[in-house]
Amino acid sequence: MLRSAVTVSLVPEARGGPFVYWDDLPAACQSARQLGYDAIEVFAPGPTAISPDALRSLLTEHGLVLAAVGTGAGWVKHGYSLTSSDRAVRRRGCDFIRAMIEFGGANSAPAIIGSMQGRTSAEVDHPSARQYLAEALEELGEFALAARVPLLFEPLNRYETNLINSIEAGVKLLQSLSTRNVKLLADLFHMNIEEVDIAAALRSGADFIGHIHFVDSNRRAAGLGHLDFGPIVAALGEIGYAGFVSAEALPYPDSEQASRQTMQAFLQVFRGQT
């Protein structure tokens, strides 16, 4: 059965980004549990922001689990990129993600690579950037395997990267790897921009889909945009997806209302409750 999750950002440099809860992790856990969520997805500034034991204790206290951890702070705080023209920067980026894999793995949660994938530039052409990215995913996928968690890779829309923008491109990238421990994060906001048919794209991704970001067309909570969730839900059922659907949405009009709206939408589209 699909499980619900909601995002919590602890990264000041990411303020204004699409995370439902901000700053206060205990308060976010309490609110998420009261609204009926199964899990939280944490975007931390680094692996030492909170100890895995303290996080586990907090999750247990509120009857939650950890759905995933983000690695975007490596980019917004430190400027790390897996496709930088500077080998030392690429190495520091990999090391940061390895530490985040260990951080999440201690609570059985995968790490997400989104903005850390970088982009092509005048210094790094597309073939080189793709090769750098593939090399990093090979290393990090196997490192995550040793931590007994998958690694999640997120295709982003064209305004955020010019590397991997679609599920099809993501599948081709993953198929080129030797490791089989990397899965795709399908974010409905990015897909609304890049895919001709979101449901068809999800079907084409099939076994590669490892996580869903549940959000509407305008990056607000599900139900506050124009996405038709019926075909999306049907496609997820057809491919047998049974993971988390996580709200990576703007806190509009505020965190509590965005969280409440997402849960109402989740119950409606995935549970048939009105």
Salt bridges, closest charged atoms under 4 A:
GLU13 OE2 - LYS77 NZ 3.02
ASP23 OD2 - ARG15 NH2 2.50
GLU41 OE1 - HIS211 NE2 2.86
GLU41 OE2 - HIS213 NE2 2.74
ASP53 OD1 - ARG56 NH1 2.73
GLU61 OE2 - HIS62 NE2 3.92
ASP95 OD1 - ARG91 NH2 2.94
GLU139 OE2 - ARG91 NH2 2.63
GLU139 OE2 - ARG98 NH1 3.00
GLU154 OE2 - HIS190 NE2 3.67
GLU154 OE2 - HIS213 ND1 3.64
GLU168 OE2 - LYS172 NZ 3.61
ASP187 OD2 - HIS213 ND1 3.04
ASP187 OD2 - ARG219 NH2 3.08
GLU194 OE2 - ARG158 NE 2.94
GLU238 OE1 - ARG203 NE 2.69
GLU248 OE1 - HIS213 ND1 3.25
GLU248 OE1 - ARG219 NH2 3.27
GLU256 OE2 - ARG260 NH2 3.55
